[in-house]
């Protein structure tokens, strides 16, 4: 453990304020690079973004900063070893690619020309994820300045991906190839957010995902429903029967063994979720829905964050044009997705779905099932010492108690957990109104600087309170 004293809060804050203007100017320069990974026409921009970041990390003080090639867009790796023997090693994950954006999508200003307005910085990538990656550069400098150190209190590594907004297709292979250089004691994901600006929160887990398409085939061609209906199997009917059988009357997933191994919420976790200022009516407006509905016995937040789900994403088959067409269709299609939680195995669920579909279909209906891979869930126990360091550092920066959330979605964090065999922590300062993936994406500047401050406190806290060995 490090014996470096904790930096005085006023020293950290003064350093941040003294460097605020240059920090924001640099961030704006990065945001001007339209690093849209989903558009091949921006391939050169994604590479330019990576090269820009490498140069800025060297300027920050990282002795190692380099581009890592993939079969797609380039990633950036950086490393700054600590002089302290036995210091824990921490890997920060983020991404430098962004979603597409055009002025005509509804932006009030050019999406790749950053504009500061009403205490916010508007630009594509301001929150997701360049702003949240970049606060670590000023954060580590504030940490050094306030402690008098010449190296961080932890062995600090960064891995900044270039394809997250395209589904991270090459990320597992990238971290597998470089696992020896990415070796760490904990990974911190700065690609997440907080409950709201008055309620700083730390995310403790994300759900996993596996999804599929089920193609059903009946007659060799559409046939007359008067001549053959009721006497031959109808693939559209069978698609509807499968969809209807996916849940029981309590909205629980009816697949055999679906809940086997699920890590249940503890009473403490349920109590912590209940402390959050959740407004169901406001949530429904955000969801563009008219009622909440789901698995019995759980609150809305528990369903979204900590319970596994099965959803019908699409169902189709037969005639879709105007008016009627009295046929038994030749084919139908069902698209399903399954959000998984800690303790579940996506491969087992895929096998279960295949067996369940085969057992329920009648003779005369042929089928094919295509799964599109899987993302594993990840979960950090509330008592983990690294999580406690993140919570303490954020609490110092915000000056208020920090609460806990989870994410209902899925991401590449679980790949870090699985390949590197380390706990994954989440440190983000974005708020729901920042508009990720939407027109007029922004980051609130006071919160962005709180992220800087949190990072400045975090490295010393981790070194002082966590003996990873």
Secondary structure, DSSP 8 states (H G I E B T S, - for coil): --------HHHHHHHHHHTHHHHHHHHHHHHTS--BTT-GGGHHHHHHHHHHHHHHHHHHT-SEEEEE--SSS-EEEEEE--SSTT--EEEEEEE--B----GGGT-SS-TTS-EEETTEEESTTTTTTHHHHHHHHHHHHHHHHHHT-SS-SSEEEEEEES-GGGT-TTHHHHHHHTHHHH--SEEEE-S-B-SBTTB-EEEEEE-EEEEEEEEEE-SSS-EEHHHHTTTS--HHHHHHHHHHHTB-TTS-B-STTTTTT-----HHHHHHHHHS---HHHHHHHHT-SS---STTS-HHHHHHHS-EEEEEEEEES--SSS---EE-SEEEEEEEEEE-TT--HHHHHHHHHHHHHHHS-TT-EEEEEEEEEE--EE--TT-HHHHHHHHHHHHHHTS--EEEEESS--THHHHHHHHT-EEEE---B-GGG-TTSTT-EEEHHHHHHHHHHHHHHHHHHHHH----
